Amino acid sequence: MPLLPFRKRRHMEIFLECAIILNSVLVWHLLLHRPDSTFLLAHFTGNLSICFQVDGLGMVFAGLVSALWPFATLYAFEYMTKEEHEKIFFLFYTVTYGVTLGIALAANLLTMYFFYELLTLVTVPLVMHTLTREAILASRRYLYYSLGGAAFAFIGLIMIIVYGTTTDFIYGGILDLAKVGDRTNILLFIYVMAFMGFGVKAAVCPFNSWLPQAGVAPTPVTALLHAVAVVKSGAFAIIRLTYYSFGTDFLRGTWAQTVVMFVVMFTIVYGCSRAVKETHLKRRLAYSTISNLSYILFGVTVMTPLGLVGALSHLVFHAVIKIASFFCAGAVIHQTERNYVHELDGMGYKMPCVFGVFTVSALALMGVPGLAGFISKWNLANAAVESGNPVSYFGIACLLISALLTAIYMLTIVVRAFFPGKDFDSSTLAGISDPNWKMLLPLFAFTFFIVLFGVYSQPLVDFFYEVAAGVWTIK
C-alpha cells in the first residue's frame, strides 16, 4: 500500500475493496469445496509444524471473518477521510484480515499460537494510529496485556507437546492419559493458566482494561477489535484449547471447570455493570463487549456439545450485532464529532437511518425474540440446563441480570436519540445528517442479517450441532 502510486484516493479504494472481495471469494470457495486433508507449510522438528486445515470450527470463524471484512473495509473508506496516514492504516487493516484467517484455519496449536502472536503485532499500529498520547498509552497497555497473556498460553502449548499424542486439533482432545499419570492437577492448573492467557484477548476479568482504552483508535479498528478479529480470536483459541486440545472429558467435573466458569460469570455481570455507568459512547459499547464475550466463554465452560453450540451461536450472532452498533457509533462521531451519550439528544430525527439500525442492534443485544441475539442466548441457557451442573445454573442468573442491564445501557441511548424531552433545542443539531452510502450500506447489510438470523437461523444452528458432534473434522 505505501509503495503503490495511486493518483486518486478513489483508485486506492477500488484496489483495496477488490483485493478484499477477491480474498473473501477464495475463502468461501475453500469452505464450500472443503479439502479433507491438511496443508503443510513448514516443518520444524518432531511433530512441530505450520499447517492448515478446514474443519467445522475453522469454517465458522473463517466464514464469519470473510463475510464481514468487505463491509468493514467499505465503511472505513468514508470514516478515514478525516484521518491521516491512510495508506499505513489500510496496510495493517488488510494484513489483519490475513492473520485472522491464519488463526481460523490453523491445523494445530503451534500454528494458531504463531498467528495469535502475529495478530497482536499487526494490530498495535492500528490502535496507536492517531499517535495521540491516549492512543500511545492504549497501544502499550494492549501490547503488554497481549504478550503477557500469550506467555501463559505458551505454557499450555508446551504441556500439550509434552503430554499430548500430537499438537493437531482433534475433537475430543489429544492428551495421553498414560503420560499424565498422577499429574492431573498440574495439567488442570496449566489449563486454567492457558485459559486466562488466551482470555486476555477475550477480555476476561481481571485482564480487560485494555479493551475500553483501545476505543481511542478509529472506529473501523475498534469495531473489528471488539466484534470480530482480536476478541473473537481469543474466544476461538479457548474453544480450540478446551474441546480440541485438553478435551472436555478430561476437564468436565473438575475444579478447573468450576474456576473458569466462575471467572466468566463474574465477567458477564461486571461488563454490563460498567456499561451502565459509562457515559462515553464507544467505551460503553466496549464494556458491553466484555460482557458478551464471556457469554461465549460461558458456553465453552459448560463443556458439553450443547455448550459448544451456544458458544458458536453467540460468536457469530454477537459479531454481527456488535459491529453494527459500533459502526453506528462511528457514524455519529464521524458526522458530529460527539462522543458522549448525553450529547445524542434528538439525534434520531437527524440521523434516522443510523439510529434505526442502532435500535435494532440494541434490541438484538438484549435478546428480544425475532432477532439474532435471542437465538444464541436461548442456546446458551438450554446448554446450561441440560448440563446438570449446579454451577451453570448461576450462569443462567447472570444471563438474566445481563439482559436487564443491557436493556438499560442500550435503550438509554435510543430513548435520548428519539425522545429528547420538551425543553430540547433542536437548533443545536443544525447541519447534522446521515452519512453517505459507504457507511449506510454496511449498516443495512448487518441489520438484514440480524433479522434473518433471528427468524431463520435453523440451517446455521444445525451446522453448529454438527460441528459440536465432531462431524466436520479432518480424518
C-alpha positions in Angstrom: 0.0 0.0 0.0 2.6 2.6 0.8 4.5 1.9 -2.4 1.7 2.0 -4.9 1.4 5.4 -6.6 -2.3 5.9 -6.6 -3.2 9.1 -8.5 -6.6 9.4 -6.8 -8.0 8.2 -3.5 -10.8 6.5 -5.4 -8.2 4.3 -7.2 -6.9 3.2 -3.8 -10.4 2.4 -2.6 -11.1 0.3 -5.7 -7.8 -1.6 -5.4 -8.4 -2.4 -1.7 -12.0 -3.4 -2.0 -11.3 -5.6 -5.0 -8.4 -7.3 -3.1 -10.6 -7.9 0.0 -13.6 -9.2 -2.0 -11.3 -11.5 -4.1 -9.8 -12.9 -0.9 -13.3 -13.5 0.6 -14.4 -15.2 -2.6 -11.4 -17.5 -2.4 -12.1 -18.3 1.3 -15.7 -19.1 0.6 -14.7 -21.3 -2.4 -12.4 -23.1 0.0 -15.1 -23.5 2.6 -17.7 -24.8 0.0 -15.1 -27.2 -1.5 -13.5 -28.3 1.7 -10.3 -30.3 1.3 -10.3 -33.4 3.6 -6.6 -33.1 4.4 -4.2 -30.7 6.0 -1.8 -28.4 4.1 1.8 -28.4 5.4 3.6 -25.1 5.0 6.7 -25.7 7.1 8.1 -28.5 9.3 10.4 -27.8 12.2 11.2 -30.9 14.2 9.2 -33.8 15.6 5.5 -33.0 15.4 6.1 -29.2 15.3 4.9 -27.7 12.0 3.0 -24.8 10.5 0.0 -26.3 8.7 -3.6 -25.5 7.9 -6.9 -27.3 7.7 -10.6 -26.6 7.0 -12.6 -28.3 9.8 -16.0 -27.3 11.1 -14.8 -24.9 13.8 -12.5 -23.2 11.4 -15.2 -22.9 8.8 -17.4 -21.0 11.3 -14.7 -18.4 12.2 -13.2 -18.1 8.7 -16.7 -17.7 7.2 -17.6 -15.0 9.7 -14.4 -13.0 9.1 -14.5 -13.2 5.3 -18.2 -12.2 5.3 -17.8 -9.1 7.5 -14.4 -7.7 6.3 -15.5 -6.4 2.8 -18.3 -4.4 4.5 -15.9 -3.1 7.2 -13.4 -2.0 4.6 -16.1 -0.1 2.6 -17.2 1.6 5.8 -13.6 2.5 6.6 -13.1 4.4 3.3 -15.6 7.1 4.3 -14.6 7.1 8.0 -10.9 7.6 7.2 -11.5 10.7 5.1 -10.9 12.8 8.2 -7.8 10.8 9.4 -4.2 11.0 8.3 -1.8 8.3 7.2 -4.4 6.3 5.3 -2.0 4.1 3.4 -0.3 2.9 6.6 -3.7 2.4 8.2 -5.1 0.2 5.3 -1.8 -1.7 5.1 -2.2 -3.0 8.7 -6.0 -3.2 8.4 -5.8 -5.6 5.4 -2.9 -7.6 6.9 -5.0 -8.2 10.0 -7.6 -9.9 7.7 -5.0 -12.5 6.6 -3.6 -13.0 10.1 -7.1 -13.6 11.5 -7.7 -16.2 8.8 -4.5 -17.9 9.8 -5.9 -18.4 13.3 -9.2 -19.7 11.9 -7.6 -22.2 9.6 -4.7 -23.4 11.8 -4.4 -27.2 11.9 -2.5 -27.4 15.2 -1.8 -25.4 18.4 1.6 -24.2 17.3 0.2 -22.7 14.1 -2.6 -21.0 15.9 -0.2 -19.6 18.5 2.1 -18.2 15.8 -0.8 -16.3 14.2 -2.2 -15.3 17.5 1.0 -13.6 18.4 1.3 -12.1 15.0 -2.3 -10.6 15.4 -1.0 -8.6 18.4 1.9 -7.2 16.4 -0.2 -6.1 13.4 -3.0 -4.5 15.4 -0.8 -2.4 17.7 -0.1 0.1 14.9 -3.9 0.3 14.3 -4.6 1.1 18.0 -1.9 3.8 18.1 -2.9 5.2 14.6 -3.8 8.7 15.7 -0.5 9.0 17.7 -2.1 11.0 20.4 -0.9 10.5 24.0 -4.0 8.4 24.8 -3.6 6.2 21.7 0.1 5.5 22.6 -0.8 4.6 26.2 -3.6 2.4 25.0 -1.4 0.6 22.5 1.2 0.0 25.2 -1.3 -1.5 27.5 -2.8 -3.6 24.7 0.7 -4.8 23.8 1.7 -5.6 27.4 -1.5 -7.4 28.2 -1.5 -9.4 24.9 2.1 -10.5 25.2 1.7 -11.4 28.9 -1.4 -13.5 28.1 0.3 -15.2 25.2 3.1 -16.2 27.6 0.6 -18.1 29.8 -0.9 -19.6 26.7 2.6 -20.7 25.6 2.9 -22.7 28.8 -0.2 -24.6 27.7 1.3 -25.2 24.3 4.4 -26.7 26.0 2.4 -29.0 28.2 0.3 -30.2 25.2 3.6 -31.0 23.4 4.9 -33.0 26.4 1.6 -34.8 27.5 -0.3 -34.9 24.2 -0.2 -37.5 21.4 0.1 -34.7 18.9 -0.3 -30.9 18.6 -3.0 -31.3 15.9 -6.6 -30.2 16.7 -8.6 -33.3 17.2 -12.2 -33.1 18.5 -12.3 -34.6 22.0 -8.7 -33.8 23.0 -5.2 -35.1 22.4 -3.9 -35.8 25.9 -2.2 -39.1 26.5 -3.5 -40.1 29.9 -0.7 -42.7 30.3 1.8 -39.8 30.2 -0.4 -37.7 32.5 -0.4 -40.3 35.3 -0.7 -38.6 38.7 -0.1 -35.1 37.3 -3.8 -34.4 36.7 -3.9 -31.4 39.0 -0.8 -29.9 37.4 -2.5 -30.2 33.9 -5.7 -28.7 35.3 -3.7 -25.8 36.7 -1.9 -25.3 33.3 -5.3 -25.4 31.6 -6.6 -22.6 33.8 -3.4 -20.6 33.1 -3.7 -21.1 29.3 -7.5 -20.3 29.5 -6.7 -17.0 31.2 -3.8 -16.4 28.8 -5.9 -16.7 25.7 -8.7 -15.0 27.7 -6.7 -11.7 27.7 -7.8 -11.1 24.2 -11.3 -12.2 25.1 -11.2 -9.6 27.8 -12.0 -11.8 30.9 -11.6 -10.2 34.3 -9.2 -9.0 35.5 -7.4 -8.6 32.2 -10.0 -6.5 30.4 -8.9 -2.9 31.0 -7.1 -2.7 27.6 -10.3 -3.1 25.7 -12.1 0.2 26.7 -8.9 2.1 26.3 -8.4 0.8 22.8 -11.5 2.8 21.9 -9.3 5.7 21.1 -8.5 4.0 17.8 -10.5 4.9 14.7 -13.9 3.2 14.8 -13.2 0.7 11.9 -10.4 -0.6 14.1 -12.4 -0.7 17.3 -15.3 -2.4 15.6 -13.1 -5.2 14.4 -11.2 -5.3 17.6 -14.4 -5.5 19.7 -16.6 -7.6 17.3 -14.5 -9.8 15.1 -10.7 -10.1 14.8 -9.0 -9.8 18.2 -11.6 -10.6 20.8 -13.2 -13.4 18.8 -9.7 -14.8 18.2 -9.3 -15.1 21.9 -12.6 -16.9 22.3 -11.9 -19.1 19.3 -8.5 -20.0 20.8 -10.2 -21.0 24.1 -12.6 -23.2 22.2 -9.7 -24.9 20.5 -7.9 -25.3 23.8 -10.9 -26.8 25.6 -12.5 -29.0 23.0 -9.6 -29.9 20.7 -6.5 -30.0 22.9 -7.2 -30.8 26.6 -10.6 -32.3 25.8 -13.8 -31.9 27.8 -13.8 -35.5 29.1 -10.6 -34.6 31.0 -11.9 -31.2 32.2 -15.6 -31.7 32.9 -16.4 -32.0 36.6 -13.0 -30.8 37.8 -12.1 -27.8 40.0 -10.6 -26.2 36.8 -14.1 -26.1 35.2 -15.6 -24.5 38.2 -12.8 -21.9 38.4 -13.1 -20.8 34.8 -16.9 -20.9 34.9 -17.0 -18.5 37.9 -14.5 -16.2 36.2 -16.7 -15.8 33.1 -19.9 -15.5 35.1 -18.3 -12.6 37.1 -17.1 -11.0 33.8 -20.6 -11.2 32.4 -22.1 -9.2 35.2 -19.1 -6.9 35.6 -19.0 -5.8 32.0 -22.8 -5.0 32.0 -22.5 -3.1 35.2 -19.6 -0.9 34.0 -21.5 -0.3 30.7 -24.5 1.1 32.6 -22.2 3.5 34.5 -20.1 4.6 31.4 -21.1 7.8 29.6 -18.6 7.7 26.7 -20.4 6.0 23.8 -17.6 3.8 22.4 -16.4 2.8 25.9 -20.0 1.9 26.9 -20.0 -0.5 23.9 -16.6 -1.8 24.8 -17.8 -2.8 28.3 -20.8 -4.4 26.6 -18.3 -6.4 24.5 -16.5 -7.6 27.7 -19.8 -8.9 29.0 -20.9 -10.6 25.7 -17.5 -12.3 25.1 -18.0 -14.1 28.4 -21.3 -15.3 27.1 -19.3 -17.3 24.5 -16.9 -18.5 27.1 -19.7 -19.5 29.4 -20.9 -21.9 26.7 -17.3 -23.2 26.4 -17.1 -23.8 30.2 -20.3 -25.8 30.2 -18.1 -28.3 28.3 -20.8 -30.2 26.5 -21.8 -30.4 22.8 -24.8 -28.1 23.6 -22.4 -25.7 25.3 -20.3 -25.5 22.1 -23.5 -24.9 20.1 -24.4 -22.0 22.3 -20.8 -20.6 22.2 -20.7 -20.8 18.4 -24.1 -19.2 18.1 -23.1 -16.2 20.2 -19.7 -16.0 18.5 -21.4 -15.4 15.1 -24.5 -13.5 16.1 -22.8 -11.2 18.5 -20.2 -10.3 15.9 -22.9 -9.1 13.5 -24.8 -7.3 16.2 -21.8 -5.6 17.8 -20.2 -4.5 14.6 -23.5 -2.8 13.6 -23.7 -0.9 16.9 -20.0 0.2 16.7 -20.4 1.3 13.1 -23.5 3.4 14.2 -21.4 5.0 16.9 -18.6 5.6 14.4 -21.1 7.2 12.0 -22.3 9.6 14.8 -18.7 10.5 15.7 -17.8 11.0 12.0 -20.8 13.2 11.3 -21.0 15.2 14.5 -17.7 14.7 16.5 -19.8 13.9 19.6 -18.6 11.1 21.8 -20.8 11.1 24.9 -24.3 9.6 25.5 -25.7 12.9 26.8 -24.8 14.6 23.5 -27.1 12.3 21.5 -30.4 14.0 22.5 -32.7 14.3 19.5 -30.2 13.0 17.0 -32.5 10.1 16.0 -34.5 12.6 13.9 -31.4 14.0 12.2 -29.8 10.5 11.6 -32.8 8.2 11.3 -31.0 5.5 9.3 -28.1 5.3 11.8 -30.2 5.3 14.9 -32.8 2.9 13.3 -30.0 0.4 12.8 -28.7 1.1 16.3 -32.2 0.4 17.8 -32.3 -3.0 16.0 -28.9 -3.9 17.3 -29.8 -2.8 20.8 -32.9 -5.0 20.8 -30.9 -7.9 19.4 -28.2 -7.5 22.1 -30.9 -7.6 24.7 -32.2 -10.9 23.4 -35.6 -9.8 22.1 -37.3 -12.7 20.2 -37.2 -12.4 16.5 -33.7 -11.1 16.4 -30.3 -13.0 16.3 -29.4 -12.3 20.0 -32.3 -14.3 21.3 -31.3 -17.4 19.4 -27.8 -17.5 20.9 -28.9 -16.7 24.4 -31.6 -19.4 24.2 -29.0 -21.9 23.1 -26.7 -20.9 26.0 -29.4 -21.2 28.6 -30.5 -24.5 27.2 -27.0 -25.9 27.4 -26.7 -24.7 31.0 -29.9 -26.5 32.0 -29.1 -29.7 30.1 -25.6 -29.9 31.5 -26.9 -30.8 35.0 -24.0 -28.8 36.5 -25.3 -26.8 39.6 -22.8 -24.1 39.0 -24.1 -23.5 35.5 -27.5 -22.5 37.0 -25.8 -19.4 38.4 -24.8 -18.7 34.8 -28.4 -18.5 33.8 -29.0 -16.0 36.5 -26.0 -14.0 35.2 -27.6 -14.1 31.7 -30.9 -12.7 33.1 -29.1 -10.0 35.1 -27.1 -9.1 32.0 -30.2 -8.9 29.8 -31.7 -6.3 32.2 -28.6 -4.2 32.4 -28.2 -4.4 28.6 -31.7 -3.0 28.2 -30.7 -0.1 30.5 -27.5 0.9 28.8 -28.6 0.4 25.2 -32.2 1.7 25.4 -30.9 4.8 27.3 -29.1 5.8 24.0 -32.2 5.0 21.9 -34.6 7.0 24.2 -32.3 10.0 24.2 -32.0 10.0 20.4 -35.7 9.8 19.7 -37.3 11.3 22.8 -35.1 14.3 23.9 -37.7 16.0 26.0 -39.9 19.1 25.7 -37.1 21.6 26.6 -34.8 20.3 23.9 -33.4 22.9 21.5 -33.3 21.3 18.0 -31.3 24.2 16.6 -28.2 22.6 18.2 -28.4 19.8 15.7 -28.3 22.1 12.6 -26.4 20.6 9.7 -26.4 17.0 11.0 -27.5 14.2 8.7 -27.0 10.5 7.9 -23.6 9.6 6.3 -23.3 8.6 2.7 -23.9 5.1 1.2 -20.4 3.8 2.0 -21.4 3.8 5.7 -25.0 3.1 5.3 -24.7 0.0 3.1 -22.8 -2.0 5.7 -25.3 -0.9 8.4 -28.2 -2.0 6.3 -26.5 -5.3 5.5 -25.8 -6.1 9.2 -29.4 -5.2 10.1 -30.6 -7.6 7.4 -28.5 -10.4 8.9 -29.6 -9.6 12.4 -33.2 -10.1 11.4 -32.5 -13.0 9.1 -30.7 -15.0 11.8 -33.5 -14.1 14.3 -36.3 -15.6 12.1 -34.4 -18.2 10.1 -31.3 -19.4 11.9 -32.1 -23.2 11.9 -29.8 -24.2 9.0 -26.8 -22.4 10.6 -27.6 -23.7 14.1 -27.9 -27.2 12.6 -24.4 -26.8 11.2 -23.2 -25.8 14.7 -24.8 -29.0 16.1 -22.8 -31.0 13.5 -19.6 -29.2 14.5 -20.3 -29.9 18.1 -20.9 -33.6 17.3 -17.5 -33.8 15.6 -18.9 -34.4 12.1 -16.8 -31.8 10.3 -13.3 -33.0 11.3 -10.2 -33.8 9.3 -9.7 -37.5 9.2 
